[in-house]
Amino acid sequence: MRFLIPAFVAAGIALSIVSADARTKPDPRSQVFAAESSFAATMAARDLKAFGSYVAADAVFFGRRGVMRGNAAVVDAWKSYFEGPKAPFSWRPEVVEVLDSGKLAHSSGPVTDPDGKLIGMFNSVWRLEPDGRWRVVFDKGCSVCDSTHAPPKPSDPKERR
C-alpha cells in the first residue's frame, strides 16, 4: 500500500501537467483563422511585403491567367492588386478545418468588392511551417454564380422528336 500512494501521486501530477498543457496549447483552428484574417488584412493595409510573408516558398495559386508557382511568382502576380489607395476586393475566413496531425488546414470564405457585394469565394490550404507559422500552400478562388436570373426551363422531351 505504501508503494501505491507515491504511484497515485505521480499519476496525478502527470495528469495535471497534461491537462495544463492542453489548456495552454493554442487551438490550431484558431491559429489558422487568425492567420487567414491577418493575411486578408494585408490587402486592406496595402502591404504587399506582409502579404508575401503568408505565402509559402513552394505555394501554388490558381488565377485567371493560369497557375502561379512559388512565393515570388505569386507576389509578382498579385502586385497590381496592391497598387492604389483602395483595395479592389477583400476576403475573410468563414470555415477553417485542421487535420488531426495539426500540420495542414483548409480555410474558405467570401470575397467581396469594395462596396461589400459578394463576388466570389476563396479556398486556401495552409501548412504549419518549421518556424511555427502557418503559410498558404494552395489558393484558389471561384466566382459566384448569378442567381438573380430564373433557371432555364427544362426542355420538353416531345419537342426533341
Secondary structure, DSSP 8 states (H G I E B T S, - for coil): -TTHHHHHHHHHHHHHHHHHHHHHS--HHHHHHHHHHHHHHHHHTT-HHHHHHTEEEEEEEEETTEEEESHHHHHHHHGGGG-SSS-S-EE---EEEE-TTSSEEEEEEEEE-TT--EEEEEEEEEEE-TTS-EEEEEEEEEE----SS-------GGGG-
